[in-house]
């Protein structure tokens, strides 16, 4: 019996023909090319704005005149840098429409107009290429979707970026020269108190200057940044930016800006580079210059100095960890002066204001923070003092001091240190400035004498000696200036105490938080019968509690 042998069919491979939607293919082949144009001018100068208008008209006419093209839109940025796309709204709008499939081709004058940042240029041309969008750079004659186009885009993009970096370097050099010459720039539109005068320099705006003086006086009277901001808002006073809302940052900036005393610091900040345009605080990376008496002052130097001391005092306010809190309490309190001034004579910790309720009656008292938190563990004998008794005793001490003879004020003067003579320091300061000028002249002459032929003869050791000596002298000059400012601040405080105490001699006064902040350094609770009132400058007066 024969067995049937199975035969396998011969293996064949054939291509499956594509199914073609003829209508869709015809539509795709004959659809007009959707074309957009991008143009940009980097400054808003009149001639460049004219160039901007010419570019818009040119591309509109060019695209509309080309058979098979349809104009999607002209995207144009005015007065915007080409080194970053972040603030180029029209450019970003164009890219979004490309992602939405609304654009087939973009025409632009040159790679430099498209982007002056090589990375941005490559990133966006690659993105558009993946989306099937061609970018045609007219000046270079390059289509971004052509083979090898990326190489040329990289070369031309690097040239454009290099041009921006050179321009940035030239601008930076110009600003450095301007700073050396003491030329101060004012942004009047956001600077409270000044406007551009007829001579081109800063001119005081009287009504705005009053606002500045009010801010300074309220701060010295003890108000916090927040309290000052709310006070200005309630009075309907507009901020430097013309807004009804004031921020603590704005108040802090006004209080720390040396321009209000007529001086100016140039180069407080600098731009890191022309690509990132990141603004950095100048901590010595670039030269800084201090220009004295540059323009009319709104705040006198002594008041400005006292405000800086008060800012520093509030920042350095000692921190006290209280039970039940996660962090130390070191924030300045502007509501009650005694929160800042009242100290425990036994443990040195501050006192805190508390409300006691006994027999349905509320009573305000002050207690040592240590006693509140830990009982008698660390502070054994600090008393609790009624607020009314404390206020009366403090005002009696101030009134008693005011009624005493002139020897009291003389003692104050001695404590504050006004006996130090200033003439010798000022003479030394002048000598230092003269020596610094001589060093600059000698170093400048050495640099001017350098040429390609005699570069090896440059005395590098002498140059280093000169620069080291100059650095040391500048540090001495800074210390002398600080010391002179402190003496001036001390004199201002002394004069203020004179005025206050003189006015209190024959006039009974009530407890005043602002008054205490002006003339007292602290109040020490020594026992339940006695306190010690310490005036600014060190004068101590003991007072009995009744």
MARDRENZA-259088 format. One record per atom (N, C-alpha, C): residue in three letters; x, y, z. Coordinates in steps of 0.1 Angstrom, whole numbers, plus 5000, padded with zeros to 4 digits. Layout:
<voros>
ALAXYZ ...
</voros>
This chain:
<voros>
UNK500949885000 UNK500050005000 UNK500950125000 UNK500650214991 UNK501550334990 UNK501050444999 UNK502050515005 UNK501650625014 UNK501750755007 UNK500650845008 UNK500650975001 UNK501651075007 UNK502451134999 UNK503351235004 UNK502851375003 UNK502751445014 UNK502151585014 UNK503151675008 UNK502651754999 UNK503551854992 UNK503251994997 UNK504252085001 UNK504052215006 UNK504052314994 UNK503052404994 UNK503052504984 UNK504352594983 UNK504652634972 UNK505952714970 UNK505752854977 UNK506752894985 UNK506653024993 UNK506853144983 UNK506053234984 UNK506153354975 UNK505953484984 UNK506553584980 UNK506453714987 UNK506053824977 UNK505053894980 UNK504654004971 UNK504254124979 UNK504354244974 UNK504054364980 UNK502554394980 UNK502054434991 UNK500654474991 UNK500454614986 UNK499754634976 UNK499554774971 UNK498954864981 UNK499354984982 UNK498855084991 UNK497455124987 UNK496555134997 UNK495255184994 UNK495355344993 UNK495055404982 UNK495155544981 UNK493855614980 UNK493755714989 UNK492555794989 UNK492755904979 UNK492255874967 UNK492655964956 UNK492156114959 UNK491056124964 UNK490556264967 UNK491456334977 UNK491856264988 UNK492756324998 UNK494156354992 UNK494656264983 UNK495956284977 UNK495956414968 UNK494856424960 UNK494756534951 UNK494656664960 UNK493856654970 UNK493756774979 UNK495056814985 UNK495856714989 UNK497156744995 UNK498156804985 UNK498156734973 UNK499056784963 UNK498856924958 UNK497556954958 UNK497157084952 UNK496857194963 UNK496957154975 UNK496657254986 UNK497757374986 UNK497357494986 UNK498257604986 UNK499257594998 UNK500457634996 UNK501457635007 UNK501157745017 UNK500957705029 UNK500557805040 UNK501857865045 UNK502057985043 UNK503358055045 UNK503158165055 UNK504058175065 UNK504158285075 UNK505458355074 UNK505558475079 UNK506858545079 UNK507058595093 UNK508358595097 UNK508758645110 UNK509858755108 UNK509558865115 UNK510558975114 UNK510659035128 UNK511759105131 UNK512059155144 UNK513059275143 UNK512759375152 UNK513759475154 UNK514059485169 UNK515359505172 UNK515759485186 UNK515659615194 UNK515459725188 UNK515259845196 UNK514059925191 UNK513560015198 UNK512360095194 UNK512760225189 UNK513960245185 UNK514360375178 UNK513560395166 UNK513360515162 UNK512460545151 UNK512960485138 UNK514260485135 UNK514760435122 UNK514460275122 UNK514660215133 UNK514360065133 UNK512960035132 UNK512060115138 UNK510660095137 UNK510160115122 UNK510860205115 UNK510560225101 UNK510960095094 UNK512160035097 UNK512659915091 UNK511559805094 UNK511059805106 UNK510059705110 UNK508859715101 UNK508359835098 UNK507159855090 UNK507459815075 UNK508659835071 UNK509059795057 UNK509059645056 UNK509659575066 UNK509659435066 UNK508259375065 UNK507359425073 UNK505959375073 UNK505359395059 UNK505459505053 UNK504859535040 UNK505559445029 UNK506859425030 UNK507559345021 UNK507059205021 UNK506959145032 UNK506559005033 UNK505158985029 UNK504259075033 UNK502859065029 UNK502759065014 UNK503459155007 UNK503359164993 UNK503959044986 UNK505158994992 UNK505858884986 UNK505058754986 UNK504458724998 UNK503658604999 UNK502358604991 UNK501658714991 UNK500458724984 UNK500658724969 UNK501858764964 UNK502158764950 UNK502658624945 UNK502958534953 UNK503558404949 UNK502358304946 UNK502358254934 UNK501258154931 UNK501458024939 UNK500357974944 UNK500357854952 UNK500657884967 UNK500858004971 UNK501058034985 UNK499858114990 UNK499658085003 UNK498558165010 UNK499158215023 UNK498858345026 UNK499458405037 UNK498758365050 UNK499458305060 UNK498958275073 UNK498958395082 UNK500058465082 UNK500258585090 UNK501658635091 UNK501758755095 UNK503058815097 UNK503258835112 UNK504358765117 UNK504558765131 UNK505758855133 UNK505658955141 UNK506659065143 UNK506759105157 UNK508059105162 UNK508359155176 UNK509059285175 UNK508659385182 UNK509259515182 UNK509959545195 UNK511259595194 UNK511959635206 UNK512259515215 UNK512459395210 UNK512659275218 UNK514059215214 UNK514759165223 UNK516059105221 UNK515958975214 UNK516958945206 UNK516958815198 UNK517758705205 UNK518358735217 UNK519158635224 UNK518258545233 UNK517058565234 UNK516158475241 UNK514758485235 UNK513958375236 UNK512658365231 UNK511558395241 UNK511958405254 UNK511058415265 UNK510058525264 UNK510558645259 UNK509658765259 UNK509258795245 UNK509558705235 UNK509158735221 UNK507758665219 UNK506758745222 UNK505358695222 UNK504958645208 UNK505258725198 UNK504858695184 UNK505558565179 UNK506858555183 UNK507658435179 UNK506958315185 UNK506658315198 UNK506058205205 UNK504658175199 UNK503958275195 UNK502658255189 UNK502758175176 UNK503758215168 UNK504058145156 UNK504358005158 UNK505257975167 UNK505657835170 UNK504357755174 UNK503457815182 UNK502257735186 UNK501457705174 UNK501357795165 UNK500557765153 UNK501157655144 UNK502457655144 UNK503157545137 UNK502857415144 UNK502857405157 UNK502457285164 UNK501057235161 UNK500157335158 UNK498757305155 UNK498557275141 UNK499657265133 UNK499557225119 UNK498957335110 UNK499157465113 UNK498557575106 UNK499557635096 UNK500857605097 UNK501857665089 UNK502757565083 UNK503057585070 UNK503957485063 UNK505357545061 UNK505457675060 UNK506757735058 UNK506857875064 UNK508057905069 UNK508258035076 UNK509458105068 UNK509158235064 UNK510258315058 UNK510758415068 UNK512058435069 UNK512658535077 UNK513858595070 UNK514158715074 UNK515258785067 UNK516558715068 UNK516958675081 UNK518258615083 UNK518258535096 UNK519258455098 UNK519358375111 UNK519458475123 UNK520058585121 UNK520258685132 UNK518858735136 UNK517958755126 UNK516558805129 UNK515758695136 UNK516058565132 UNK515358455138 UNK515758435153 UNK517058435155 UNK517658415168 UNK519058445169 UNK519558515179 UNK520958545181 UNK521558445192 UNK520758345195 UNK521258245205 UNK521358115197 UNK522558065196 UNK522757945187 UNK521957825192 UNK521857805205 UNK521157695210 UNK519657705207 UNK519057825209 UNK517657855206 UNK517357835191 UNK518257885183 UNK518057875168 UNK518057725164 UNK518957645168 UNK519057505165 UNK517857425171 UNK517457455183 UNK516357385190 UNK515057415182 UNK514857535178 UNK513557565171 UNK513557515157 UNK514657525150 UNK514657475136 UNK514457325136 UNK515057255145 UNK514857105146 UNK513457075150 UNK512857145159 UNK511457125163 UNK510557145151 UNK510757255143 UNK509957285131 UNK510157175120 UNK511457135119 UNK511757025109 UNK510956905112 UNK510856865125 UNK510156745129 UNK508656765127 UNK508156885127 UNK506756915124 UNK506456925109 UNK507556925101 UNK507456935087 UNK507357075082 UNK507757175090 UNK507757315087 UNK509157355083 UNK509257415071 UNK510457465066 UNK510657615070 UNK511957645073 UNK512257785076 UNK513257835066 UNK512857935058 UNK513757985048 UNK514458115052 UNK515758115053 UNK516558235057 UNK516958305044 UNK516358415041 UNK516558485028 UNK518058525026 UNK518658585036 UNK519958645035 UNK520958535032 UNK520858425039 UNK521758315037 UNK521358215026 UNK520158225021 UNK519658135011 UNK519557995015 UNK519157965028 UNK519157835034 UNK517657795037 UNK517257675033 UNK516057605038 UNK516457515049 UNK515757525060 UNK516157435072 UNK515857295070 UNK514957255060 UNK514757105058 UNK515657045048 UNK516557125042 UNK517457065032 UNK518556995040 UNK519156885033 UNK520256805039 UNK521456905041 UNK522056895053 UNK523256975056 UNK522957115061 UNK521657145061 UNK521357285065 UNK521757325079 UNK521657225088 UNK521957245102 UNK523357295104 UNK524257245096 UNK525657285097 UNK525757435095 UNK525157475084 UNK525257625081 UNK524557705091 UNK523357655096 UNK522657735106 UNK523457755118 UNK524257645122 UNK525157655134 UNK526157755132 UNK526857755120 UNK527857855117 UNK527357995118 UNK526258025110 UNK525758155110 UNK525158205123 UNK524558105130 UNK523958135144 UNK525058175153 UNK526258105153 UNK527358135161 UNK527858275159 UNK527858315146 UNK528358455142 UNK527358555148 UNK526058525147 UNK525058625152 UNK525158635167 UNK525358515174 UNK525558525189 UNK526758595192 UNK527858575185 UNK529158645188 UNK528958805186 UNK528158845176 UNK527858985174 UNK527159045187 UNK526158965192 UNK525459015204 UNK526359025216 UNK527258925217 UNK528258925228 UNK529159045227 UNK529559075215 UNK530459195213 UNK529759325216 UNK528459335212 UNK527659455215 UNK527559465230 UNK527259355237 UNK527059355251 UNK528359395258 UNK529459345253 UNK530759385259 UNK530959535258 UNK530659585246 UNK530859735244 UNK529959815253 UNK528659765255 UNK527759835263 UNK528259835278 UNK528759715282 UNK529259705295 UNK530459795298 UNK531359805288 UNK532459895289 UNK532060035290 UNK531060075282 UNK530560215283 UNK529960245296 UNK529260145302 UNK528660165315 UNK529760175326 UNK530760095324 UNK531860105334 UNK532560235334 UNK532760295322 UNK533460425320 UNK532560535326 UNK531260515324 UNK530260615329 UNK530260605344 UNK530360485350 UNK530360475365 UNK531660535370 UNK532760515364 UNK534060575369 UNK533960725369 UNK533160785360 UNK533060925359 UNK531960975369 UNK531260885376 UNK530260925385 UNK528960965379 UNK528660915367 UNK527360945361 UNK526260855367 UNK525260915372 UNK524160835379 UNK522960835371 UNK522360715368 UNK521160705361 UNK519960695371 UNK518860765368 UNK517660765376 UNK516460705368 UNK515760615374 UNK514560565367 UNK513360635374 UNK513060755368 UNK512160845375 UNK510760795376 UNK510360705366 UNK508960665365 UNK508660575377 UNK509660515384 UNK509360425395 UNK510160475408 UNK510560595408 UNK511360645419 UNK510660755426 UNK510160725438 UNK509360825445 UNK510260945450 UNK509761065448 UNK510461185454 UNK511261265444 UNK511561215432 UNK512361285422 UNK511761275408 UNK512061385401 UNK511761385386 UNK512861455379 UNK512861445366 UNK513961495358 UNK513761645357 UNK514861725362 UNK514761865362 UNK515061935348 UNK514962065348 UNK515262135336 UNK516762115331 UNK517662105341 UNK519062085337 UNK519361935334 UNK518361855334 UNK518661715331 UNK518961625344 UNK519161695355 UNK519461625367 UNK518261595376 UNK518361525387 UNK517161495396 UNK516661625402 UNK515361635403 UNK514761745410 UNK513661695420 UNK513661745432 UNK512761695442 UNK511261735438 UNK510361635440 UNK508961655439 UNK508361675453 UNK507961795456 UNK507661835470 UNK506661735477 UNK505561705470 UNK504461625476 UNK504961485478 UNK505761435469 UNK506361295470 UNK507361295481 UNK508161405482 UNK509261405492 UNK508561405506 UNK507461465508 UNK506761455521 UNK506361315524 UNK505961235514 UNK505661095517 UNK506961015521 UNK508061045515 UNK509360985519 UNK509661015533 UNK509561145537 UNK509861195550 UNK508961125561 UNK507661105557 UNK506661045566 UNK507060905568 UNK507560825558 UNK507960685559 UNK509160685569 UNK510060765567 UNK511260765576 UNK510960805591 UNK510060905593 UNK509760945606 UNK508960835613 UNK507960775606 UNK507160665612 UNK508060545616 UNK509060515607 UNK509860395610 UNK510660425623 UNK511260545624 UNK512060585636 UNK511160585649 UNK509860615646 UNK508860615657 UNK508460475662 UNK508960375654 UNK508660235659 UNK507760165650 UNK507160225640 UNK506160145631 UNK506960045623 UNK506259935621 UNK506859825613 UNK506559855598 UNK507159775589 UNK506959795575 UNK505559785571 UNK504859685577 UNK503459655574 UNK502559775579 UNK502859825591 UNK502059935596 UNK502160055587 UNK503360085583 UNK503560205574 UNK502860185561 UNK502960065555 UNK502260035542 UNK500760055544 UNK500160005554 UNK498760015556 UNK498360165559 UNK499160235566 UNK498960375568 UNK498860455555 UNK499860435546 UNK499860505533 UNK498660465525 UNK498260345525 UNK497060305518 UNK495860365523 UNK495760375536 UNK494560435542 UNK494460585539 UNK495660645537 UNK495660795533 UNK495560815518 UNK495360715511 UNK495260725496 UNK496460765489 UNK497660745495 UNK498960775488 UNK499360665479 UNK499660695467 UNK500060605457 UNK501560555458 UNK501760435455 UNK503160385455 UNK504060435444 UNK505360415444 UNK506160465433 UNK505760425420 UNK505160305419 UNK504660255406 UNK503260305402 UNK502660395411 UNK501360455408 UNK500260365412 UNK500460265421 UNK499460175426 UNK498960215440 UNK497760175443 UNK497160205456 UNK497660105467 UNK498159995462 UNK498659895472 UNK500159915474 UNK500559915487 UNK501959925490 UNK502459795496 UNK503659755493 UNK504259625498 UNK505359665508 UNK505659565517 UNK506759585526 UNK508059595519 UNK508259535508 UNK509459545501 UNK509759685496 UNK508659755491 UNK508759885487 UNK509159985498 UNK508559965510 UNK508960045522 UNK510360025526 UNK510759895526 UNK512159855529 UNK513159925520 UNK512759915507 UNK513659975497 UNK513860125498 UNK512760195501 UNK512860345503 UNK513660375515 UNK513560295526 UNK514260325538 UNK515760295537 UNK516160205528 UNK517560175527 UNK518260235514 UNK517560315507 UNK518160375495 UNK518860495498 UNK520260495495 UNK521060605498 UNK520760735490 UNK520060715479 UNK519760825470 UNK518960935477 UNK518160885487 UNK517360985494 UNK518161085503 UNK519461055505 UNK520261145513 UNK521161215503 UNK520961205490 UNK521661285480 UNK522861215474 UNK523161085479 UNK524261015474 UNK523760905464 UNK524760835458 UNK524360725449 UNK525460615448 UNK525060495449 UNK525960375446 UNK525660325432 UNK526760325424 UNK526660275410 UNK527060135409 UNK526360055402 UNK526659915400 UNK526259825412 UNK525159855418 UNK524659765428 UNK524359625423 UNK523859615410 UNK523659485404 UNK524259485390 UNK524359375384 UNK524859365371 UNK524159245363 UNK524259245350 UNK523659145342 UNK524759035339 UNK524458915343 UNK525458805342 UNK525958785328 UNK525058775318 UNK525558765304 UNK524358805295 UNK524758825282 UNK523758875273 UNK522758765269 UNK522958645272 UNK522058535268 UNK520958515279 UNK521458485291 UNK520458465302 UNK519858595307 UNK520558705306 UNK520158835311 UNK519758825326 UNK520358735333 UNK520058725348 UNK520658845355 UNK519858905364 UNK520359015372 UNK520958965385 UNK522158995388 UNK522858945400 UNK523159065409 UNK523159045422 UNK523659145432 UNK525159145431 UNK525659265430 UNK527159285429 UNK527759275443 UNK528359165445 UNK529059145458 UNK530559145456 UNK531059235447 UNK532459245444 UNK532859195431 UNK531959125424 UNK532359075411 UNK532659185401 UNK532059305402 UNK532259415394 UNK532559535403 UNK533359635398 UNK533659755406 UNK532359835409 UNK532259875422 UNK531159965426 UNK531760105430 UNK530860205428 UNK531360335430 UNK530260415439 UNK530760495448 UNK529960565457 UNK530060715454 UNK528960775450 UNK529060915446 UNK528361005457 UNK529061095463 UNK528561175473 UNK527961305468 UNK526961355474 UNK526361485470 UNK526061495455 UNK525461385450 UNK525161385436 UNK523961465432 UNK522961485442 UNK521761555438 UNK521161605452 UNK520161685451 UNK519461735463 UNK518961625472 UNK519161635485 UNK518761525495 UNK517361555500 UNK516561455502 UNK515261465508 UNK515361435523 UNK516261335526 UNK516561295540 UNK517961335544 UNK518161405556 UNK519461435560 UNK520261315564 UNK521661325563 UNK522461215565 UNK522361145578 UNK522161235589 UNK522061175602 UNK520761095604 UNK519661145599 UNK518461065600 UNK518560935592 UNK519160945580 UNK519360825572 UNK520260725579 UNK521260765586 UNK522160675593 UNK521460615605 UNK520560685612 UNK519760635623 UNK518860525618 UNK518260545607 UNK517360445601 UNK518060325598 UNK519260335592 UNK520060215589 UNK520460135602 UNK520760205612 UNK521060145625 UNK519760075631 UNK518660135629 UNK517360075634 UNK517059955626 UNK517259955612 UNK517059835604 UNK517959725609 UNK519159755611 UNK520159655616 UNK519759595630 UNK519259685638 UNK518859645652 UNK517659545651 UNK516759585643 UNK515559495642 UNK515959355635 UNK516859355626 UNK517259235620 UNK517959145630 UNK518759215639 UNK519559145648 UNK518859115661 UNK517559145662 UNK516759125674 UNK516958975679 UNK517358965692 UNK517658835697 UNK516458745697 UNK516658625695 UNK515658525693 UNK515358455707 UNK514158435710 UNK513758365722 UNK512858245719 UNK513258125722 UNK512458005720 UNK511357995731 UNK510157995727 UNK509057985737 UNK508457845736 UNK507957795747 UNK507357665748 UNK506057665739 UNK505957555731 UNK504757545722 UNK504957595709 UNK506157655706 UNK506457705693 UNK507557625686 UNK507557615673 UNK508557535666 UNK509857615663 UNK509657745662 UNK510857835659 UNK511057935669 UNK512257995669 UNK512558105678 UNK511758235674 UNK511358305684 UNK510558435681 UNK511558545681 UNK511858605669 UNK512758715668 UNK512158825659 UNK510958815656 UNK510358925648 UNK510059045655 UNK510359165649 UNK510159295655 UNK508659315657 UNK508359375669 UNK506959405673 UNK506859555673 UNK506059615664 UNK505859755664 UNK504759805672 UNK503859715678 UNK502659765685 UNK503059815699 UNK503859735706 UNK504159785720 UNK505659795721 UNK506059915725 UNK507559945726 UNK508159865737 UNK507459825748 UNK508059755758 UNK508359605754 UNK507759555743 UNK508059425738 UNK509559425734 UNK510059535729 UNK511359545725 UNK512359585736 UNK511759665746 UNK512659725756 UNK512759655770 UNK511659585774 UNK511559535787 UNK512359405789 UNK513259405799 UNK514159285801 UNK514059245816 UNK514259115818 UNK514359065832 UNK515759085838 UNK515759145850 UNK517059175856 UNK517759045861 UNK517058935863 UNK517658815868 UNK518158725857 UNK517358695847 UNK517858605836 UNK518158665823 UNK517758795821 UNK518058865809 UNK517158845798 UNK516158755800 UNK515158735789 UNK514158845788 UNK513558865777 UNK512558975776 UNK511258935783 UNK510459045786 UNK509159035792 UNK508159025781 UNK506958965784 UNK505958945774 UNK504659005780 UNK503859065772 UNK502559115776 UNK501459005777 UNK500758995789 UNK499758895791 UNK498458955796 UNK497458885794 UNK496158925800 UNK495658825810 UNK495558875822 UNK495058785833 UNK493558815836 UNK492858705839 UNK491458725843 UNK491258665857 UNK490758755866 UNK490458715880 UNK489158775885 UNK488258695889 UNK487058745894 UNK486258815883 UNK486358765871 UNK485658825860 UNK486258955855 UNK487358995861 UNK488059125857 UNK489259095849 UNK489559165838 UNK490759145830 UNK491759245835 UNK493059195835 UNK494159285839 UNK495359255830 UNK495959365825 UNK497159355817 UNK498359355825 UNK499259245824 UNK500459245831 UNK501659205822 UNK502859225827 UNK504059185819 UNK504759075828 UNK505258965821 UNK505858855828 UNK507158815820 UNK508158765827 UNK509358715821 UNK508958595813 UNK509558585800 UNK509258475791 UNK509758345797 UNK510858345804 UNK511358225810 UNK510458175821 UNK509858265829 UNK508958225840 UNK507658165834 UNK507258225823 UNK505958185816 UNK506158045811 UNK507358005805 UNK507557885799 UNK507957775808 UNK508857805818 UNK509457705826 UNK509257725841 UNK508357815845 UNK508157835859 UNK509457885866 UNK509857835877 UNK511057885884 UNK512257805882 UNK512257725871 UNK513357635868 UNK514657715865 UNK514557815857 UNK515657895853 UNK515658035859 UNK514558095861 UNK514358225867 UNK513558215879 UNK514158245891 UNK513458215903 UNK512558335909 UNK513058455907 UNK512458565915 UNK511858675906 UNK511858665893 UNK511358775885 UNK509858805888 UNK509558925890 UNK508158955894 UNK507258975882 UNK505958965884 UNK504959005874 UNK504559145877 UNK504459235867 UNK504259375869 UNK503059415861 UNK502059485868 UNK500959545861 UNK501359645851 UNK500759655839 UNK501159745829 UNK500959885833 UNK499859915840 UNK499660055844 UNK500660105853 UNK501160025863 UNK502160055872 UNK503460075865 UNK503759995856 UNK505059995848 UNK505060125840 UNK503960155833 UNK503960285825 UNK504160405834 UNK503560405845 UNK503660525854 UNK505060545859 UNK505760435862 UNK507060435867 UNK508060485857 UNK507960435845 UNK508760475834 UNK508660615830 UNK507460665830 UNK507260815827 UNK507760905838 UNK507660855851 UNK508160925862 UNK509660945860 UNK510360835856 UNK511760835855 UNK512260935844 UNK511460935833 UNK511761025822 UNK511561165826 UNK510461195833 UNK510061325838 UNK511161375848 UNK511561285857 UNK512561325867 UNK513861365860 UNK514261285850 UNK515461315843 UNK515361445836 UNK514261475830 UNK514061605823 UNK514161725832 UNK513761705845 UNK513761825854 UNK515061845860 UNK515961745859 UNK517261775865 UNK518061875857 UNK519161925863 UNK519962025857 UNK520761975845 UNK521462065839 UNK522162035826 UNK523261935828 UNK523661895840 UNK524661795842 UNK524161655837 UNK522861635837 UNK522361515832 UNK522661495817 UNK522361605810 UNK522561605795 UNK524061595792 UNK524861655801 UNK526361645799 UNK526761505801 UNK526161435811 UNK526461295813 UNK526061215801 UNK524961245795 UNK524461175783 UNK525461195772 UNK525961315770 UNK526961345760 UNK528261265762 UNK528661245774 UNK529861165777 UNK529661025773 UNK528460975777 UNK528160825775 UNK528060805760 UNK527460895752 UNK527360865738 UNK528660885731 UNK529660945737 UNK530960955731 UNK531161075722 UNK530461185725 UNK530661295716 UNK531861375718 UNK532661335728 UNK533961405731 UNK535061375721 UNK534761275713 UNK535861235703 UNK535961345693 UNK537161385691 UNK537461495681 UNK537461435667 UNK536861505657 UNK536761455644 UNK537761515634 UNK538461625638 UNK539461685629 UNK540561595624 UNK541161525634 UNK542261435631 UNK541861325621 UNK540661265623 UNK540261165615 UNK539961215601 UNK539361335600 UNK539161385586 UNK540461415579 UNK541461465586 UNK542761495580 UNK543361365575 UNK543261265583 UNK543861135579 UNK543061075567 UNK541761105566 UNK540961055555 UNK541461125542 UNK541761255543 UNK542161335532 UNK543561285527 UNK544461255536 UNK545761195533 UNK545661065525 UNK544760985530 UNK544560855523 UNK544060875509 UNK543060965507 UNK542560985494 UNK543661035484 UNK544561125490 UNK545661175481 UNK546561065477 UNK546860975487 UNK547760865484 UNK547160765473 UNK545860745474 UNK545160655465 UNK545260715451 UNK545060845450 UNK545160915437 UNK546560905431 UNK547660915440 UNK549060895435 UNK549260755430 UNK548760655437 UNK548860515433 UNK548260495419 UNK547060555417 UNK546360535405 UNK547160605393 UNK547760715396 UNK548560785386 UNK549860705383 UNK550560645393 UNK551660565390 UNK551360445382 UNK550260375386 UNK549860255380 UNK549460275365 UNK548760395363 UNK548360435350 UNK549460455341 UNK550560525346 UNK551760555338 UNK552460425334 UNK552460325344 UNK553060195341 UNK552360125330 UNK551060125330 UNK550260055320 UNK550360125306 UNK550460265306 UNK550560335294 UNK551860305287 UNK552860275295 UNK554260255289 UNK554460115283 UNK553460025285 UNK553559895279 UNK553359895264 UNK554159825257 UNK554059795243 UNK554459655240 UNK554259615227 UNK554659485223 UNK556159465224 UNK556959575223 UNK558359555223 UNK558959545237 UNK558359615247 UNK558859615260 UNK558059545271 UNK557159455267 UNK556159395276 UNK556959315287 UNK558159265284 UNK558859185294 UNK559459275304 UNK559559405302 UNK560159495312 UNK559159545322 UNK557859505320 UNK556859555330 UNK557159505344 UNK557159595353 UNK557459555367 UNK556259505374 UNK556059375373 UNK554859315379 UNK554859315394 UNK556059305400 UNK556159315415 UNK555659445420 UNK556159555413 UNK555759685418 UNK554259715416 UNK553759665405 UNK552259675402 UNK551459605413 UNK551959485417 UNK551259415428 UNK551259485441 UNK552459545444 UNK552559625456 UNK551659745456 UNK551559815445 UNK550659925444 UNK549159885446 UNK548759785440 UNK547359735441 UNK547059695455 UNK547959625462 UNK547759575475 UNK547659695485 UNK548559795483 UNK548559915491 UNK547259985489 UNK546759995477 UNK545560065474 UNK544359995481 UNK544359865480 UNK543259785486 UNK543159815502 UNK544359815508 UNK544459845522 UNK543959985526 UNK544360085518 UNK543960215520 UNK542460235518 UNK541960175508 UNK540460185506 UNK539660125518 UNK540260015524 UNK539559955535 UNK539660045547 UNK540760115549 UNK540960215560 UNK539960325558 UNK539860375546 UNK538960485542 UNK537560445545 UNK537160325542 UNK535760285545 UNK535460275560 UNK536460235568 UNK536360225582 UNK536160365588 UNK537060455583 UNK536960595588 UNK535560655585 UNK535160635573 UNK533860685569 UNK532760635577 UNK532760505581 UNK531760445589 UNK531760505603 UNK533060525608 UNK533160585622 UNK532560725622 UNK532860805612 UNK532360935611 UNK530860935610 UNK530260845603 UNK528860835602 UNK528260795615 UNK528860705623 UNK528360675636 UNK528360785645 UNK529460865645 UNK529460985653 UNK528361085650 UNK528161095637 UNK527161195632 UNK525761145637 UNK525561005636 UNK524260955641 UNK524160975656 UNK525260955663 UNK525160975678 UNK524861115681 UNK525461215674 UNK525161355677 UNK523661385674 UNK523161325663 UNK521761345660 UNK520861285670 UNK521161165676 UNK520361115686 UNK520461195699 UNK521661245702 UNK521761325714 UNK520961455713 UNK521061525701 UNK520261645699 UNK518761615701 UNK518361495696 UNK516961465697 UNK516561445712 UNK517461375719 UNK517161355734 UNK517061495741 UNK518061585737 UNK518061715743 UNK516661785741 UNK516161775728 UNK514861845725 UNK513761775733 UNK513761645733 UNK512661575740 UNK512661605755 UNK513761595761 UNK513861615776 UNK513661755780 UNK514161845771 UNK513961985774 UNK512462025773 UNK511761965764 UNK510261985762 UNK509461925773 UNK510061835781 UNK509261765791 UNK509461825805 UNK510361915806 UNK510761975820 UNK509562015828 UNK508662085822 UNK507562145829 UNK506162105824 UNK506161995816 UNK504961945810 UNK504661795813 UNK503761765822 UNK503461625825 UNK503061555812 UNK503461435811 UNK503161355798 UNK502661225801 UNK501861165792 UNK501361035793 UNK502260935786 UNK502060805789 UNK502960705783 UNK502760705768 UNK503960705761 UNK503960715746 UNK504960615741 UNK504460515733 UNK505360415727 UNK506460485718 UNK506060585710 UNK506960645701 UNK508060715709 UNK507660785720 UNK508660855728 UNK509760765734 UNK509260645739 UNK510160545745 UNK511160495735 UNK510760475723 UNK511660425712 UNK512660525709 UNK512360655710 UNK513260765706 UNK514460775716 UNK514160765729 UNK515060795739 UNK515560685749 UNK514960575748 UNK515360465757 UNK516060345750 UNK517060295757 UNK517660175752 UNK517060045757 UNK516660045770 UNK515959935776 UNK515359975789 UNK514559885795 UNK513959905808 UNK514159765815 UNK514859765827 UNK515259635833 UNK514359625846 UNK513659515847 UNK512859485859 UNK513859425869 UNK514259495880 UNK515159445889 UNK514559375901 UNK513359415905 UNK512559345916 UNK511159395915 UNK510359345924 UNK508959395923 UNK508759535929 UNK509859595934 UNK509759735939 UNK510559825930 UNK511459785921 UNK512359875915 UNK512659835900 UNK512759935891 UNK513159915877 UNK514360005874 UNK515059975864 UNK516160065859 UNK515860105845 UNK515760235843 UNK515460285830 UNK516860335823 UNK517160275812 UNK518460305805 UNK518160385793 UNK518760505793 UNK518560595781 UNK519560555770 UNK519160595758 UNK520060575747 UNK521360645750 UNK522460585749 UNK523760635752 UNK524360585765 UNK523460525774 UNK523960455786 UNK523560515799 UNK522960635800 UNK522560695812 UNK521560605819 UNK521760565832 UNK520860475839 UNK520160555850 UNK518860535851 UNK518060595862 UNK517160495869 UNK517360475882 UNK516560385889 UNK515260445894 UNK514160365894 UNK512860425897 UNK512060315905 UNK511360365915 UNK510560285924 UNK509160255917 UNK508760125919 UNK507360095914 UNK506360115926 UNK505360185923 UNK504360215933 UNK503160115933 
</voros>
